[in-house]
Amino acid sequence: MINDDDPYVETIERLKMKSKSLYESRQFIQQNLGELIHDYHSLKHELKRHYQKHYKELDQYLRYRIRTKQLQDRIISTDESIQYYRQQYQNTLDRLNTLSNRIHQNRND
């Protein structure tokens, strides 16, 4: 017969309870681990999608900035050309005016 006061029986019972507790803890951990793995993969996918979206937005913004810079450079270049040709036109008008005045002076003399 088994004596309940026997330290050997008591130790076996404690070990059985500890084993059962560890088994339940292991099942709980495995269940939570599965959920954590699922959450990890869904968050990873969401993060990847988020960065891809913002990468596209940043890429569009930088393309816009480059295009804007090119247009600004073109406007500045065109403005400089206009100023140059205005000056040339003004110089030509001044020379024509000078020649016209000389011609009129020579006729009058």
Backbone bond lengths (Angstrom), bond angles and torsions (degrees), N, CA, C in turn:
res aa  C-N    CA-C-N  psi(-1)  N-CA   C-N-CA  omega(-1)  CA-C   N-CA-C  phi
1 M - - - 1.426 - - 1.522 111.44 -
2 I 1.344 113.55 153.67 1.461 118.80 -178.74 1.518 108.42 -96.34
3 N 1.281 114.62 127.90 1.457 121.66 179.76 1.530 108.17 -95.01
4 D 1.359 116.64 125.06 1.469 121.14 -177.99 1.524 112.02 -68.75
5 D 1.285 117.20 -20.71 1.460 120.63 179.88 1.521 112.36 -85.42
6 D 1.284 115.82 -2.62 1.470 120.86 -177.84 1.526 109.13 -70.23
7 P 1.335 119.76 126.12 1.472 122.25 -179.95 1.532 111.55 -60.61
8 Y 1.293 116.55 -30.81 1.465 120.27 179.32 1.526 109.80 -64.87
9 V 1.306 117.60 -45.71 1.468 122.97 178.88 1.524 109.33 -64.52
10 E 1.297 116.52 -42.11 1.467 121.16 179.45 1.526 110.75 -61.99
11 T 1.292 116.97 -41.95 1.470 121.69 178.65 1.520 110.23 -65.37
12 I 1.340 115.96 -42.41 1.469 119.73 179.04 1.526 109.86 -62.96
13 E 1.313 118.60 -42.75 1.463 122.15 179.31 1.530 110.92 -63.61
14 R 1.315 117.28 -43.04 1.467 120.85 177.52 1.516 111.10 -62.01
15 L 1.333 115.98 -41.90 1.470 120.10 178.97 1.524 111.16 -66.25
16 K 1.350 116.90 -38.51 1.469 120.08 176.97 1.528 110.17 -62.46
17 M 1.334 116.63 -44.47 1.465 120.62 179.59 1.532 110.89 -64.75
18 K 1.305 115.62 -41.39 1.464 119.90 179.05 1.522 109.78 -65.51
19 S 1.354 116.28 -40.78 1.462 120.93 178.81 1.523 110.40 -62.88
20 K 1.352 116.33 -43.54 1.466 120.56 178.36 1.529 110.18 -62.69
21 S 1.325 116.50 -43.44 1.462 121.22 179.20 1.530 110.88 -62.77
22 L 1.315 116.51 -43.34 1.470 120.03 178.37 1.525 110.94 -64.97
23 Y 1.326 117.35 -38.72 1.464 121.68 178.82 1.527 109.82 -62.82
24 E 1.333 116.99 -45.99 1.467 120.92 178.74 1.529 110.72 -63.80
25 S 1.311 116.18 -41.10 1.469 119.77 177.85 1.521 110.78 -62.99
26 R 1.320 115.88 -40.61 1.467 119.84 179.79 1.523 110.89 -64.75
27 Q 1.345 116.72 -42.13 1.461 119.62 177.56 1.528 110.34 -62.58
28 F 1.316 116.95 -43.27 1.459 121.71 179.16 1.530 110.64 -61.25
29 I 1.326 115.92 -44.55 1.472 120.82 179.79 1.523 110.49 -64.30
30 Q 1.340 117.63 -42.40 1.466 120.26 179.88 1.519 110.87 -64.19
31 Q 1.337 117.08 -40.39 1.459 120.85 178.28 1.532 110.00 -63.38
32 N 1.326 116.05 -47.54 1.467 120.12 179.59 1.518 111.50 -66.50
33 L 1.321 116.82 -34.91 1.458 119.90 178.42 1.523 110.33 -62.73
34 G 1.331 116.50 -41.48 1.467 120.12 177.08 1.517 111.39 -60.33
35 E 1.342 115.88 -44.26 1.464 119.98 178.32 1.526 110.89 -64.63
36 L 1.317 116.76 -41.56 1.469 120.51 179.31 1.523 111.32 -64.14
37 I 1.322 116.98 -40.57 1.470 120.41 178.22 1.519 109.77 -63.36
38 H 1.347 116.39 -43.30 1.465 120.10 178.61 1.535 110.27 -62.36
39 D 1.337 116.59 -46.40 1.470 120.62 178.18 1.525 111.41 -61.28
40 Y 1.308 117.11 -41.01 1.465 121.81 178.81 1.521 110.53 -59.08
41 H 1.350 116.73 -47.83 1.467 119.48 -177.63 1.526 111.61 -67.74
42 S 1.331 117.16 -37.68 1.463 118.19 178.90 1.531 110.76 -68.69
43 L 1.338 117.59 -40.21 1.471 120.25 177.42 1.522 111.81 -66.47
44 K 1.324 115.85 -38.17 1.463 119.97 177.80 1.523 110.18 -62.58
45 H 1.340 116.70 -42.90 1.464 121.07 179.15 1.531 110.53 -65.33
46 E 1.336 116.32 -43.03 1.461 120.30 179.19 1.527 111.37 -63.61
47 L 1.315 116.73 -41.69 1.461 121.55 178.30 1.526 110.99 -63.71
48 K 1.313 116.39 -41.86 1.465 120.70 178.57 1.526 110.21 -62.22
49 R 1.347 116.37 -44.82 1.463 120.81 179.02 1.528 110.20 -62.79
50 H 1.326 117.04 -41.45 1.467 122.05 179.14 1.532 110.84 -60.64
51 Y 1.329 116.99 -48.12 1.464 120.19 -179.14 1.522 111.69 -67.59
52 Q 1.343 117.57 -35.71 1.463 119.25 177.42 1.517 110.32 -64.18
53 K 1.332 116.97 -41.35 1.463 120.95 178.78 1.526 109.93 -61.41
54 H 1.328 115.85 -49.06 1.461 118.71 -178.17 1.523 111.80 -70.77
55 Y 1.325 117.39 -28.23 1.460 120.03 174.32 1.520 109.27 -63.71
56 K 1.336 117.15 -43.12 1.466 120.51 178.50 1.524 110.46 -62.99
57 E 1.339 116.44 -43.87 1.466 119.87 178.67 1.522 111.18 -61.95
58 L 1.322 117.00 -43.62 1.460 121.08 179.14 1.523 110.48 -64.45
59 D 1.331 116.53 -41.61 1.459 120.67 178.94 1.524 110.31 -62.02
60 Q 1.344 117.48 -43.82 1.464 120.97 177.92 1.528 110.66 -63.26
61 Y 1.318 116.17 -42.01 1.460 120.30 179.49 1.526 110.87 -61.53
62 L 1.340 116.37 -45.57 1.464 119.50 -179.30 1.524 111.03 -66.01
63 R 1.337 117.26 -38.37 1.471 119.73 175.93 1.527 110.45 -62.32
64 Y 1.329 116.30 -41.49 1.454 121.26 177.82 1.525 110.20 -61.74
65 R 1.340 116.38 -44.30 1.462 120.21 179.42 1.523 111.58 -62.32
66 I 1.336 116.81 -42.45 1.465 120.89 178.87 1.520 109.60 -63.24
67 R 1.343 116.72 -44.82 1.468 120.61 179.67 1.530 109.93 -63.31
68 T 1.319 116.89 -41.06 1.462 121.04 178.56 1.525 110.45 -62.31
69 K 1.325 116.94 -43.52 1.471 121.50 178.52 1.523 110.32 -61.60
70 Q 1.333 116.68 -42.25 1.466 119.98 178.94 1.527 110.44 -62.77
71 L 1.331 116.60 -42.53 1.467 119.83 179.25 1.531 111.16 -66.36
72 Q 1.327 117.01 -39.72 1.465 119.94 177.52 1.527 110.71 -62.47
73 D 1.314 116.55 -43.44 1.469 120.36 178.08 1.522 110.65 -61.96
74 R 1.324 115.51 -40.31 1.470 119.68 -179.96 1.531 110.74 -67.09
75 I 1.316 116.98 -40.43 1.468 120.85 178.30 1.527 110.19 -63.45
76 I 1.319 116.89 -44.73 1.470 120.83 178.98 1.521 110.35 -61.95
77 S 1.313 117.16 -44.02 1.461 121.32 179.32 1.531 110.95 -62.83
78 T 1.325 115.76 -43.35 1.469 119.70 179.09 1.525 110.50 -65.00
79 D 1.312 117.21 -41.22 1.458 121.12 178.38 1.529 110.97 -62.57
80 E 1.330 116.79 -42.60 1.467 120.12 177.52 1.527 110.84 -62.87
81 S 1.326 116.57 -40.00 1.474 119.94 177.72 1.522 110.68 -63.89
82 I 1.323 116.48 -42.35 1.468 120.33 179.15 1.525 110.03 -62.07
83 Q 1.335 116.87 -44.36 1.464 120.15 178.42 1.527 111.14 -61.13
84 Y 1.326 115.95 -42.35 1.461 120.44 179.50 1.529 110.35 -61.74
85 Y 1.342 117.14 -47.77 1.466 119.87 -178.34 1.527 112.04 -69.74
86 R 1.314 117.80 -31.24 1.468 119.99 174.07 1.528 110.20 -63.07
87 Q 1.336 114.67 -43.81 1.461 118.85 178.84 1.523 110.58 -63.48
88 Q 1.312 117.37 -43.00 1.467 121.02 177.65 1.529 110.74 -61.50
89 Y 1.333 115.07 -42.16 1.460 119.87 178.97 1.531 110.23 -63.28
90 Q 1.331 115.29 -44.54 1.464 119.21 179.20 1.527 110.90 -63.07
91 N 1.322 117.28 -42.15 1.466 120.73 177.30 1.525 110.92 -61.51
92 T 1.316 116.18 -41.80 1.472 120.04 179.23 1.525 110.32 -64.86
93 L 1.324 116.99 -43.24 1.472 119.95 177.62 1.527 111.06 -61.51
94 D 1.319 116.07 -41.09 1.466 119.84 178.24 1.527 110.70 -62.21
95 R 1.325 116.63 -43.51 1.470 119.53 178.91 1.528 111.52 -64.87
96 L 1.334 115.75 -41.61 1.470 119.03 177.95 1.528 110.92 -63.57
97 N 1.273 115.10 -40.05 1.457 119.71 178.70 1.526 110.53 -64.17
98 T 1.323 115.72 -42.85 1.461 120.70 177.85 1.525 110.30 -62.32
99 L 1.320 116.88 -45.71 1.472 120.64 178.58 1.522 111.36 -62.95
100 S 1.316 115.57 -42.16 1.466 119.73 179.68 1.529 110.13 -61.82
101 N 1.322 116.07 -42.56 1.470 119.57 178.63 1.524 110.90 -63.74
102 R 1.322 117.74 -40.46 1.465 120.78 178.82 1.524 110.77 -64.79
103 I 1.314 114.74 -41.64 1.470 118.24 -180.00 1.526 109.90 -62.31
104 H 1.314 116.74 -44.95 1.464 120.20 179.59 1.527 111.06 -65.26
105 Q 1.323 116.70 -36.21 1.460 119.87 177.83 1.525 109.99 -66.66
106 N 1.315 116.72 -43.06 1.462 120.37 -179.98 1.521 111.09 -65.00
107 R 1.287 118.55 -35.53 1.457 121.61 178.68 1.528 110.20 -68.79
108 N 1.286 115.08 -38.58 1.451 120.03 -177.71 1.528 111.84 -76.04
109 D 1.295 117.42 -19.53 1.463 119.93 -177.75 1.466 111.43 -85.23
